[in-house]
Amino acid sequence: MLKAEILHAQGLDRECLLLLKAELPSSLSTSDLAVRRKLAQSAASASLLQLADADRFSAEAESLANANRPELLGEVSLRKGTIHFIKNEAFEAEADYRKALEFARQQKDPFLEAAALSGLGVATIKDGRYDASIDWNRAAAELARSIRATGSLAKTLGNTGWSYIELGDFQNALTFYKQAEDASVKSGLIADQTYWLTGVAFAYQGLGDDSNAEAILKQALQLARSQDDKETLVQCLTQLAWIALGTGRNDQAEEYNKEATDVERLGLGPRLAIDSTLLRGLIAAGRHSYPEAEQSLQEVIRESQATKFQRWKAQAELANVYAGEGLDARAEQEYRRSLEAIEDARASVQSERFRLFFLFNTIRFYSNFVEYLISRHRIEDALQVAELSRARTLAEGLGAAPKTLSLPLPDFHPQRIAQRRKAVILVYWLAPQQSYLWVITPTKISSFTLAKQSEIEALVNEYRAAMQSGKDVLGGGNPAGKNLYTMLIAPAQKMIPQNSRVIVLPDANLYRLNFEALPVLGSAPHYWIEDVTVSTASSLTLLGGRTAPPAKTEKKLLLVGNTVSPNQDFPALTQAPEEMKDIEQYFPERERQVLEGKQATPKAYLESSPERFSYVHFVTHGTSNMSHPLESAVILSPEGDSYKLYAREIVQHHMNANLVTISACNGAGTQSYSGEGLVGLSWAFVRAGAHNVISALWEVSDVSTPRLMDALYGGLSRGKDPATALRDAKLAMLHGSSNTVFRKPFYWAPFQLYTGS
C-alpha cells in the first residue's frame, strides 16, 4: 500500500493500479488496508481520467468504511471531492471537501485537515470565488507548514498561484508557482513539478514575457513526455499554441494544437479539450475562415463544463468573427454578453484588494468592444464601454457606482461634467493595435485614433527616465517628449483654449506620465504647464458622481512629519523642519494639529479623527509596493515595532479633506492596474474620501520640495483651488527661481494633483 501511494504521488498511476490489482487475503478484507486500497485505486484512476473506475472504487471504499472503518470516512469524502473537481462539479466537490474538513477536525487529524482546506481552495476557484479560494489556501499552507507536510504544501502553494492567475495578479502568481515547483522538487514529486512549471510559464505570459514562458514550457514538455503525463503534456502543447498564436505563428499554433487534440482523444478531461476547441476557432478566425471559427467558438459557449474565462473568451472572439463578417447586430450581442458575464464574475469577488486585479485578465474584452464601436463611428458608445472598466473598485468604495453595471450607463453625461468643471476632459484608452483619445468639452465629444500601446509606453518610459535623471529635456530637445506631445496632445490642441483647465483620465502606463511636463512644439518651446492647468482623474463616474467638499469657515490642518528615523533605510529628512514651519505659518494655532517627532506615529494619525481636517499634509518618507499596492505606506516615527501607516489602514478611516498632500517619494504608486490606474497612497486617500490628493510619481528632492510646498500653501491661503495653487507654485520654480537647476522637471514634475470629486 505504501509503495502504491508513492507511485501515485510520483505520477506513476498505471504502475500503482497494476500493483494493487491482486485481491487482499480474506483476513484483511475488513481492515483499514481494504479501504485504503480502494482509495488508492480511485486516486490513480482519477489521475488517469478513468472517471467511471474512479467513481466505482470510491463507492466501494465508502461502503467498506461505513461497514468496518468509519474513522476513514473523512478520507473517502476527500477522494470523492477530488473526483467531482476533475469532473468540473464545483458544488459537489465543495460539499465533499467540507465533510472531510469537519471529520478531520473531529478526529484531530491535521494532515487530513490540510488536504481538505486545500481542496476547498481549488473548489472555490472553479466556482469563481477567487478571494475565498486564497483564504482557504492560506489556511491550508499555514497548517501544512506547521506539520511539515511538504507535499500538501506544494499543492496548496500552486493552487494559490492559480487563484492569482484568475484574478490577473501575475506577479503574485509567479511567486507562488515558483514556490510550489521548488517544494515539489524537494518532496520528490516530479509530476507535480512538471505541472507547476506550466503555471510559472502562464504567469510569465501574463507579465508579457513570452520568450521566458516558451522556454519553460519546452522544458516542461520534455518532462511530461518522459513521464508519459498526458494531461500535463496537453497543457504544455496548448500553452505553446497560445504563445505561437499571439506572436503571429499560426501554422506552428496549429501544429501544437493538433498534437494536443490527438492526445486528448485518449480521454483526457474536458477543460483541456475545450481549450483546444477554442484554439481551433481562433486559428480559423485568424485565417478569416469565419464559418469554421464560428462553429468552434459556439461549441465552447454551449459546453456546460467550460470555465467562465473560456466562455468569455469564446463570446468575445465570436463577436470579432461576426464583426469581420459584417454581422453587426450579432457582433454587438456577443460583445454585450461577454461583458455581462465579466460583470457578474467581478461582483462575486468580495475583497476590495482582489477586485483591484480583476480587470487585468479581462481588459482585452473591453478593448475589442471599444475598437468595434469606434470603427462604426459610435464614439460616445465606445466611451461608455471604456468608462465601464474605469476605477470601479474606487467608485464602488466611495458609493459612486454599484458593484454591477450594464450598458447603457445610467446618467452618463460627459459634456455636463465638462461644463460643471469648466474644463476640457481628455480620456485615453491604450490597446495593442491602436489607441484612442476622447476629447470632451461642454459642447462636443470628439475622438482620435492614436498609436499602439507598446509604442506609446516605450516613449513614456524613455521620457520619464530622462526627467528622473535630471536632464534638460526642453533645451536638450528630447525626442520622446516631443513625440508624446505630438501623439497625445496635438490632436486635441484646437479644442483646448489657452489658460483653460484640463482634466486628464490616463490609461495603463500613461498614469506614470506628468502631462504638464510635455514639451510644446513651435517657435518658442515650452512645457505644457505654461498653457493650461492640469489635474488627473480616474473616471467620469467619479468626476460626475461625488459632491464637492462642504464650505468651512475654519480651514483646519493636520500636519504630520519631521519623524524619528525608524532605521537606516529611512534616514531623517534634513529639510523636514523647514517645510513643517513653512506650512504651519498659513494656519492659526487653533486651526492646526501637528504630529511631529516622536508624536508622529501611525497610531497617532489613526486616532486623530482625520475626517475633521480640511487639509492633511505629510512630510516624511513613503514606500510603494508593486505586488501588494495596499501595503504601500507612509513612514512615520516608530512605536514599538510599528512605524508604517499602510494604505490598507488609510482606506478604513473616512476623511472629507479638500486636499491631502503626501510630500514623499512615490506617493502615487509604481504599479498601474487595469482600470484603476496607479494604486498606492494617493489612491488610498481618494478611496478614504479626500477630494484632492497631491503625491509624487518618483523620488523627490529634499532641497526643492520645501520651496514648492511653501508656494503651494501660500496660494491656498489666498483662496486658490488646489490645482491652480499647485500649478502656480510650479511656474514660480520654472520662471522665478534664482537657481536655474530647479527649472528642470525633475524638481517640479513629480508632484501631481489627483482629483477624486
C-alpha positions in Angstrom: 0.0 0.0 0.0 2.8 2.4 0.9 4.6 1.7 -2.4 1.3 2.2 -4.3 0.7 5.6 -2.7 4.3 6.6 -3.5 3.8 5.6 -7.1 0.6 7.7 -7.3 2.4 10.7 -5.8 5.1 10.3 -8.4 2.5 10.3 -11.2 3.1 6.6 -12.0 -0.6 5.7 -11.8 -0.6 2.8 -14.2 2.1 1.1 -12.1 0.1 1.9 -9.0 -3.0 0.2 -10.4 -1.0 -2.8 -11.5 0.5 -3.3 -8.1 -3.0 -3.1 -6.5 -4.6 -5.5 -8.9 -4.3 -8.6 -6.7 -7.1 -9.1 -4.2 -6.3 -8.9 -0.5 -6.3 -12.1 1.6 -9.7 -12.7 3.3 -8.1 -12.0 6.7 -7.6 -8.3 5.6 -11.0 -7.9 3.8 -12.4 -5.8 6.6 -9.2 -4.0 7.6 -8.2 -0.4 7.0 -6.0 -1.7 4.2 -9.1 -2.8 2.3 -10.4 0.8 2.4 -7.0 2.4 1.6 -6.6 0.0 -1.4 -9.9 1.2 -2.9 -9.0 4.9 -2.2 -5.6 4.5 -3.9 -7.2 2.8 -6.9 -9.7 5.6 -7.1 -7.0 8.2 -6.9 -4.9 6.6 -9.6 -7.9 6.1 -11.9 -8.9 9.7 -11.4 -5.4 10.9 -12.3 -5.6 8.8 -15.5 -9.1 10.4 -16.1 -10.7 6.9 -16.0 -13.5 8.6 -14.1 -16.0 5.7 -14.2 -13.4 3.5 -12.5 -12.6 6.3 -10.0 -16.3 6.6 -9.1 -16.6 2.8 -8.7 -13.5 2.5 -6.5 -14.6 5.4 -4.3 -18.1 4.0 -3.8 -16.5 0.6 -2.8 -14.2 2.4 -0.4 -17.2 4.3 1.2 -19.2 1.0 1.6 -16.2 -0.7 3.3 -15.6 2.3 5.6 -19.2 2.5 6.6 -19.3 -1.2 7.4 -15.9 -1.6 9.1 -13.8 1.5 9.3 -15.9 4.7 9.9 -12.7 6.5 11.0 -11.7 6.6 7.3 -14.9 8.3 6.0 -13.1 11.7 6.0 -10.5 10.4 3.6 -13.4 8.9 1.5 -15.0 12.3 1.3 -11.7 13.9 0.3 -11.3 11.4 -2.6 -14.9 12.0 -3.7 -14.3 15.7 -3.7 -11.3 15.3 -5.9 -13.3 13.3 -8.4 -16.1 15.9 -8.5 -13.4 18.6 -9.0 -11.9 16.7 -12.0 -15.4 16.5 -13.4 -15.9 20.2 -13.1 -18.6 19.7 -10.5 -17.6 22.5 -8.2 -20.7 22.5 -5.9 -20.4 18.7 -5.2 -16.7 19.0 -4.8 -17.0 21.7 -2.2 -19.7 19.8 -0.3 -17.4 16.7 0.0 -14.3 18.7 1.0 -16.4 20.4 3.7 -17.4 16.9 5.0 -13.7 15.9 5.0 -12.8 19.1 6.9 -15.5 18.6 9.5 -14.4 15.0 10.0 -10.7 15.9 10.2 -11.3 18.5 13.0 -13.5 16.0 14.9 -10.7 13.4 14.7 -8.0 16.0 15.2 -6.2 14.8 12.1 -4.1 17.8 10.8 -2.9 16.0 7.6 -6.5 15.4 6.5 -7.5 18.9 7.6 -4.7 20.5 5.5 -5.8 18.4 2.5 -9.4 19.3 2.9 -8.6 23.0 3.2 -6.5 22.8 0.1 -9.5 21.0 -1.6 -11.8 23.9 -0.7 -9.2 26.2 -2.2 -9.5 24.6 -5.6 -13.2 24.0 -5.5 -13.9 27.7 -4.9 -11.5 28.6 -7.8 -13.7 26.5 -10.1 -16.8 28.4 -8.8 -15.2 31.7 -9.5 -14.8 32.8 -5.8 -11.2 33.7 -6.0 -10.8 35.7 -2.8 -12.4 32.8 -0.8 -10.0 30.4 -2.6 -7.0 32.4 -1.4 -8.3 32.4 2.2 -8.7 28.6 2.1 -5.3 28.1 0.6 -3.7 30.4 3.1 -5.1 28.4 6.0 -4.0 25.2 4.3 -0.5 26.4 3.8 -0.1 27.6 7.4 -1.3 24.2 8.7 0.9 22.2 6.1 4.0 24.2 7.2 3.3 23.6 10.9 3.1 19.8 10.4 5.8 19.7 7.7 3.5 18.2 5.1 5.7 19.4 2.2 3.7 17.6 -0.5 0.5 19.1 0.7 2.2 22.5 1.0 3.4 22.3 -2.6 -0.1 21.7 -4.0 -1.5 24.5 -1.8 1.1 27.0 -3.0 0.5 26.0 -6.6 -3.3 26.4 -6.2 -2.7 29.8 -4.6 -0.8 30.7 -7.8 -3.8 29.6 -9.8 -6.1 31.9 -7.8 -3.9 34.8 -8.5 -3.8 33.9 -12.2 -7.6 34.0 -12.4 -7.5 37.4 -10.7 -4.9 38.8 -13.1 -2.2 39.2 -10.5 0.5 37.6 -12.4 3.4 38.8 -10.2 2.0 37.1 -7.2 1.0 34.0 -9.3 4.7 33.7 -10.4 5.9 33.8 -6.8 3.6 31.1 -5.6 4.1 28.8 -8.7 7.8 29.0 -8.2 7.5 28.1 -4.6 5.2 25.2 -5.5 7.7 23.9 -8.1 10.6 24.2 -5.6 8.6 22.4 -2.9 7.6 19.6 -5.3 11.3 19.1 -6.2 12.2 18.9 -2.6 9.4 16.4 -2.0 10.4 14.2 -5.0 7.0 14.9 -6.6 8.3 15.2 -10.2 4.9 15.0 -11.8 3.7 17.9 -9.7 7.0 19.8 -10.5 6.2 19.5 -14.2 2.6 20.7 -13.7 3.7 23.8 -11.7 6.2 24.7 -14.4 3.3 25.2 -16.7 1.9 27.6 -14.1 5.2 29.5 -14.0 5.1 29.8 -17.8 1.5 31.1 -17.7 2.5 33.8 -15.2 5.3 34.9 -17.4 2.8 35.1 -20.3 0.6 37.3 -18.2 3.6 39.6 -17.5 4.2 39.8 -21.2 7.4 37.7 -21.2 6.5 35.2 -23.9 10.2 34.3 -24.5 10.7 33.1 -20.9 7.3 31.4 -20.9 8.1 29.5 -24.1 11.5 28.3 -22.8 9.9 27.0 -19.6 7.1 25.2 -21.5 9.6 23.4 -23.7 11.4 22.2 -20.5 8.1 21.0 -19.0 7.1 19.4 -22.3 10.2 17.2 -22.2 9.5 16.2 -18.6 5.8 15.4 -19.5 6.9 13.2 -22.4 9.4 11.3 -20.3 6.8 10.7 -17.6 4.0 9.8 -20.1 2.0 12.5 -18.2 -0.6 13.1 -20.9 -2.6 15.8 -19.1 0.4 18.0 -18.5 1.6 17.2 -22.0 -1.6 18.6 -23.4 -1.4 21.6 -21.1 2.2 22.4 -22.4 1.1 22.0 -26.0 -1.9 24.2 -25.5 0.0 27.0 -23.9 2.7 26.8 -26.6 -0.1 27.1 -29.2 -1.4 30.2 -27.4 2.0 31.8 -27.5 2.5 30.9 -31.1 -0.9 32.3 -32.0 -0.3 35.5 -30.1 3.1 36.0 -31.8 1.6 35.5 -35.3 2.9 32.0 -35.9 -0.4 30.5 -36.9 1.0 27.4 -38.6 3.0 26.5 -35.5 0.0 27.1 -33.3 -2.0 24.7 -35.4 0.8 22.0 -35.1 0.9 22.3 -31.3 -2.9 22.2 -31.1 -3.2 19.2 -33.5 -0.8 17.2 -31.3 -2.8 18.2 -28.2 -6.0 17.2 -29.8 -4.6 13.8 -30.8 -3.6 13.2 -27.2 -7.0 14.3 -25.9 -8.7 11.6 -27.9 -7.3 9.2 -25.4 -9.9 10.5 -23.0 -8.4 13.5 -21.1 -10.6 15.9 -19.1 -13.0 18.5 -20.5 -11.0 21.6 -19.7 -8.1 20.8 -22.0 -10.4 19.6 -24.8 -12.3 22.9 -24.5 -9.0 24.9 -24.8 -8.2 23.0 -28.0 -11.6 23.8 -29.5 -11.2 27.4 -28.5 -7.8 27.5 -30.2 -9.2 25.9 -33.4 -11.7 28.7 -33.5 -9.1 31.4 -33.0 -6.7 29.9 -35.6 -9.6 29.8 -38.1 -10.6 33.3 -37.3 -7.0 34.5 -37.9 -7.3 32.9 -41.4 -10.7 34.6 -42.0 -12.3 31.1 -42.2 -15.3 32.5 -40.4 -17.8 29.6 -40.7 -15.2 27.2 -39.2 -14.3 29.7 -36.5 -18.0 30.3 -35.6 -18.6 26.5 -35.3 -15.7 26.0 -32.8 -16.5 29.1 -30.7 -20.2 28.2 -30.5 -19.2 24.7 -29.3 -17.2 26.3 -26.5 -20.0 28.6 -25.5 -22.5 25.7 -25.4 -20.2 23.5 -23.4 -21.6 23.2 -19.9 -18.2 22.4 -18.4 -16.4 25.4 -19.9 -14.8 27.7 -17.4 -16.0 31.3 -17.1 -12.8 32.5 -18.7 -13.2 30.1 -21.6 -16.8 31.2 -22.2 -15.9 34.9 -22.0 -13.0 34.4 -24.5 -15.3 32.5 -26.9 -18.0 35.1 -26.7 -15.6 37.9 -27.3 -13.9 36.2 -30.2 -17.2 35.2 -31.7 -18.2 38.9 -31.6 -15.0 39.6 -33.6 -15.9 36.9 -36.1 -19.3 38.4 -36.6 -17.8 41.9 -36.9 -15.4 40.5 -39.6 -18.4 39.2 -41.5 -20.2 42.5 -41.2 -23.0 41.0 -39.0 -23.1 44.0 -36.7 -26.2 43.1 -34.7 -24.9 39.6 -33.8 -21.4 41.0 -33.1 -22.8 43.6 -30.6 -25.0 40.9 -28.9 -21.9 38.8 -28.2 -19.8 41.7 -27.0 -22.5 42.6 -24.6 -22.9 39.0 -23.4 -19.2 38.7 -22.7 -19.2 42.0 -20.7 -22.3 40.9 -18.7 -20.5 37.6 -17.8 -17.4 39.6 -16.7 -19.6 42.0 -14.6 -21.3 39.1 -12.8 -18.0 37.4 -12.1 -16.4 40.6 -10.8 -19.4 41.2 -8.5 -18.7 37.8 -6.8 -15.2 38.9 -5.7 -15.8 40.2 -2.2 -12.4 41.5 -1.3 -11.6 45.0 -2.4 -7.9 44.1 -2.6 -8.6 41.3 -5.1 -11.0 43.3 -7.2 -8.1 45.7 -7.9 -6.6 42.9 -10.1 -9.7 41.6 -11.7 -9.7 43.5 -15.0 -6.1 42.5 -15.7 -7.3 39.3 -17.2 -10.4 40.7 -18.9 -9.5 44.2 -20.1 -8.9 43.0 -23.7 -12.6 42.1 -23.9 -13.4 45.8 -23.3 -10.8 46.7 -25.9 -12.4 44.5 -28.5 -15.8 46.2 -28.0 -14.3 49.7 -27.9 -12.4 49.1 -31.2 -15.6 47.7 -32.8 -17.7 50.7 -31.8 -15.2 53.3 -32.9 -14.9 51.5 -36.3 -18.7 52.1 -36.6 -18.3 55.8 -35.6 -20.2 55.3 -32.4 -17.7 57.3 -30.3 -19.9 58.0 -27.3 -21.0 54.3 -27.0 -17.3 53.4 -27.2 -16.6 55.9 -24.4 -19.3 54.2 -22.3 -17.6 50.8 -22.7 -14.3 52.3 -21.7 -15.9 54.0 -18.7 -17.4 50.7 -17.7 -13.9 49.5 -16.9 -12.6 52.6 -15.1 -11.9 53.0 -11.4 -14.6 50.5 -10.5 -13.1 49.5 -7.1 -12.6 53.1 -6.2 -16.1 54.2 -7.3 -17.8 51.4 -5.5 -16.0 52.1 -2.3 -17.0 55.8 -2.5 -20.6 54.9 -3.2 -20.4 56.5 -6.7 -21.2 53.2 -8.5 -22.8 49.8 -7.7 -20.9 46.6 -8.0 -22.5 45.6 -11.2 -23.1 47.9 -14.2 -24.6 47.4 -17.6 -24.9 49.3 -20.8 -26.1 51.9 -21.3 -24.7 53.5 -18.2 -27.2 55.4 -16.1 -26.9 59.3 -16.1 -23.9 59.2 -18.4 -23.5 62.8 -19.5 -19.8 63.6 -20.1 -20.5 67.1 -21.6 -22.3 68.1 -18.5 -19.3 67.1 -16.4 -17.0 69.2 -18.6 -19.5 72.1 -18.2 -19.7 71.8 -14.5 -15.9 71.5 -14.1 -15.3 74.3 -16.6 -12.7 72.1 -18.2 -11.7 70.1 -21.2 -11.5 66.4 -20.3 -9.1 64.1 -22.1 -9.8 60.4 -21.9 -7.2 57.9 -23.1 -7.5 54.2 -24.0 -4.4 52.2 -24.8 -4.7 49.0 -26.8 -2.3 46.6 -28.6 -3.2 47.5 -32.1 -4.2 51.1 -31.8 -5.2 53.5 -29.0 -7.8 56.2 -28.7 -8.4 59.7 -27.3 -11.8 61.2 -26.5 -11.9 65.0 -26.1 -14.9 66.2 -24.0 -15.8 69.8 -24.0 -19.1 71.4 -22.7 -20.5 71.3 -26.3 -18.9 68.3 -28.0 -17.3 64.9 -27.8 -14.6 64.1 -30.4 -12.4 61.1 -30.8 -8.9 60.4 -32.3 -7.0 57.3 -33.1 -3.5 57.1 -31.6 -0.5 54.8 -31.9 -0.5 51.3 -30.5 0.1 50.8 -26.8 3.6 49.4 -26.9 4.8 52.4 -29.0 3.3 55.0 -26.6 4.5 53.2 -23.4 8.1 52.9 -24.7 8.1 56.7 -25.2 6.7 57.2 -21.7 9.4 55.1 -20.2 12.1 56.9 -22.1 10.8 60.4 -21.3 10.3 59.5 -17.6 13.9 58.2 -17.4 15.2 61.4 -18.9 13.3 63.6 -16.4 14.3 61.4 -13.5 17.9 61.6 -14.4 17.8 65.4 -14.2 18.3 66.1 -17.9 17.3 69.4 -19.6 14.5 67.7 -21.6 13.4 71.0 -23.1 16.7 72.6 -24.1 18.2 69.2 -25.0 15.4 68.6 -27.5 14.4 65.2 -26.0 12.6 63.4 -28.9 10.5 61.1 -26.7 8.8 64.1 -25.0 8.1 65.8 -28.4 6.7 62.6 -29.8 4.4 62.2 -26.8 3.1 65.7 -27.2 2.5 65.1 -30.9 0.7 61.8 -30.2 -1.3 62.7 -27.1 -2.0 66.4 -27.0 -1.6 67.8 -30.5 -4.8 66.1 -31.9 -6.9 68.0 -29.3 -4.9 71.2 -29.3 -7.6 73.2 -31.2 -10.2 72.3 -28.6 -8.1 73.4 -25.6 -8.1 77.2 -25.2 -5.0 78.9 -23.7 -5.1 79.0 -19.8 -8.0 76.5 -19.7 -8.4 73.7 -17.2 -7.7 70.2 -18.4 -8.6 67.0 -16.6 -6.7 64.0 -17.9 -8.0 60.5 -17.5 -5.0 58.4 -18.4 -4.8 54.7 -19.1 -2.2 52.0 -18.4 1.4 53.4 -18.3 0.1 56.9 -19.0 -0.7 57.2 -15.3 3.1 57.3 -14.8 3.4 60.4 -17.0 3.0 64.0 -15.9 1.4 65.6 -18.9 2.3 69.1 -17.6 6.0 68.3 -18.4 5.4 67.5 -22.1 7.3 70.0 -24.4 5.1 72.1 -26.6 6.4 72.3 -30.2 6.8 75.6 -32.0 9.0 78.6 -32.4 9.1 79.1 -28.6 9.5 75.6 -27.0 7.9 75.4 -23.5 6.3 73.0 -21.2 2.5 72.4 -21.5 2.0 73.6 -17.8 2.6 77.1 -19.2 -0.5 76.8 -21.3 -3.1 75.0 -19.1 -3.9 73.9 -15.5 -3.8 70.1 -15.4 -5.2 67.6 -12.9 -5.6 63.9 -13.1 -8.7 61.8 -12.5 -9.6 58.1 -12.7 -13.1 58.1 -14.2 -16.0 60.2 -15.4 -18.2 58.4 -12.9 -16.2 59.9 -10.0 -16.0 63.3 -11.6 -19.7 63.4 -12.1 -20.9 61.5 -9.1 -19.3 62.9 -6.0 -20.2 66.2 -4.4 -17.5 68.9 -3.7 -16.2 69.3 -0.1 -18.5 71.5 2.0 -17.5 75.1 2.6 -16.0 75.5 6.0 -15.3 78.7 7.9 -12.3 77.1 9.6 -9.6 75.6 7.4 -8.2 73.0 9.8 -4.8 71.4 9.1 -3.4 68.1 10.2 0.4 68.3 9.7 2.4 65.1 10.2 6.2 64.8 9.7 9.8 65.5 10.8 9.7 62.0 12.1 12.2 59.9 14.1 14.1 57.6 11.7 12.9 54.0 12.3 16.0 52.5 10.7 18.9 53.2 8.2 16.6 52.6 5.2 14.6 55.8 6.1 17.1 58.5 7.3 15.9 61.8 8.8 15.0 64.4 6.2 17.2 67.4 6.8 14.7 69.9 5.2 11.6 68.5 7.0 11.7 71.0 9.9 11.9 73.9 7.4 8.9 72.5 5.4 6.9 72.0 8.6 7.4 75.6 9.7 6.7 77.0 6.2 3.3 75.2 6.2 2.4 76.0 9.8 2.6 79.8 9.2 -0.5 79.7 7.0 -2.8 78.3 9.7 -3.5 79.9 13.1 -2.5 77.7 16.1 -6.2 76.9 16.9 -6.7 75.6 13.4 -3.9 73.2 13.2 -2.8 69.9 14.8 0.8 69.0 14.4 2.2 65.5 14.9 6.0 65.8 14.9 9.0 63.9 16.1 8.1 61.0 18.5 4.4 62.0 18.3 4.2 61.4 14.6 3.2 57.7 14.8 0.8 55.6 12.8 -1.4 55.2 15.8 -1.5 58.9 16.4 -2.6 59.6 12.9 -5.4 57.0 13.0 -6.6 58.3 16.4 -6.6 62.0 15.2 -10.0 61.7 13.5 -8.8 62.6 10.0 -12.3 63.5 8.9 -12.1 66.7 11.0 -9.5 68.3 8.8 -9.7 70.3 5.5 -6.0 69.8 4.8 -3.7 66.9 5.7 0.0 67.1 4.9 2.7 64.5 5.4 6.4 65.5 5.4 8.2 62.1 5.5 9.3 59.1 3.5 6.9 56.9 1.6 7.1 53.4 0.1 5.2 51.8 -2.7 4.6 48.1 -3.1 4.2 46.8 -6.6 2.7 43.3 -5.9 0.6 44.4 -2.9 -0.3 48.0 -3.5 -2.4 48.4 -0.3 0.8 47.6 1.6 2.3 50.9 0.3 3.0 53.0 3.4 3.8 56.4 4.8 6.9 56.0 7.0 6.3 57.6 10.5 8.0 57.5 13.9 8.4 54.1 15.5 6.2 53.0 18.3 7.3 49.5 19.3 7.7 47.6 16.0 5.1 49.8 14.2 6.2 52.7 12.0 4.3 52.3 8.8 0.9 53.8 8.1 -0.3 51.4 5.4 -2.7 52.2 2.5 -5.0 49.4 3.7 -5.3 51.3 7.1 -5.8 54.7 5.4 -8.8 53.5 3.4 -10.6 52.4 6.6 -10.6 55.8 8.2 -13.0 58.2 6.5 -12.0 61.7 5.6 -13.5 64.7 3.8 -10.4 66.8 3.2 -10.2 69.3 0.4 -6.6 68.4 0.0 -4.2 65.7 1.2 -0.5 66.3 0.3 2.0 63.4 0.5 5.4 65.2 0.4 7.1 61.9 0.0 8.7 59.7 -2.7 6.5 57.5 -4.9 3.3 58.5 -3.1 1.3 58.0 -6.3 2.4 54.3 -6.5 4.5 52.4 -9.0 2.2 49.8 -10.4 -0.7 50.6 -12.8 -3.7 48.3 -12.6 -6.1 47.9 -15.5 -9.0 50.3 -15.0 -7.8 51.6 -11.6 -4.6 53.3 -12.6 -1.7 53.7 -10.2 -2.7 52.2 -6.9 -0.8 53.4 -3.8 -1.0 56.1 -1.2 -2.8 58.7 -3.4 -5.4 56.0 -4.4 -5.9 55.1 -0.8 -6.5 58.7 0.3 -9.0 59.3 -2.5 -10.7 56.0 -1.5 -10.9 57.3 2.1 -12.8 60.3 0.8 -10.2 63.0 0.1 -11.4 65.3 -2.7 -7.9 66.1 -4.0 -4.5 64.5 -3.4 -1.0 65.7 -4.3 1.6 63.0 -4.5 4.8 62.2 -6.2 5.5 60.0 -9.3 9.1 59.4 -8.4 11.7 60.3 -5.7 11.5 64.0 -4.7 14.3 66.5 -3.9 14.7 67.3 -0.2 16.0 70.7 -1.3 13.4 72.0 -3.7 10.3 70.4 -2.2 10.0 72.8 0.8 10.1 75.8 -1.6 7.4 74.2 -3.7 5.2 73.4 -0.7 5.6 76.9 0.7 4.4 78.4 -2.6 1.5 75.9 -2.7 0.1 76.8 0.7 0.7 80.5 0.0 -1.7 80.1 -3.0 -4.2 78.1 -1.0 -4.2 80.8 1.8 -5.1 83.4 -0.9 -8.2 81.3 -1.9 -6.8 79.5 -4.9 -8.1 76.0 -5.6 -5.6 73.1 -5.2 -5.0 72.7 -9.0 -4.3 76.4 -9.5 -2.2 76.7 -6.4 0.0 73.8 -7.4 0.4 75.0 -11.0 1.4 78.5 -9.8 3.9 77.0 -7.3 5.5 75.0 -10.1 5.6 78.0 -12.5 7.3 80.0 -9.8 10.1 77.4 -9.7 10.1 77.2 -13.5 10.3 81.0 -14.1 11.3 82.8 -10.9 13.9 80.6 -9.3 17.4 82.1 -9.0 18.6 78.5 -9.0 18.1 77.6 -12.7 18.5 73.9 -12.0 15.1 73.9 -10.3 13.6 74.6 -13.8 14.1 71.0 -14.8 11.1 68.8 -14.5 13.0 66.5 -12.1 12.3 69.1 -9.3 8.7 70.2 -10.0 7.1 67.5 -12.2 7.0 64.5 -9.8 4.1 66.2 -7.9 0.8 65.6 -9.5 -2.8 66.5 -8.4 -5.3 63.7 -8.4 -8.9 64.8 -8.1 -11.5 62.4 -6.7 -14.5 64.6 -6.9 
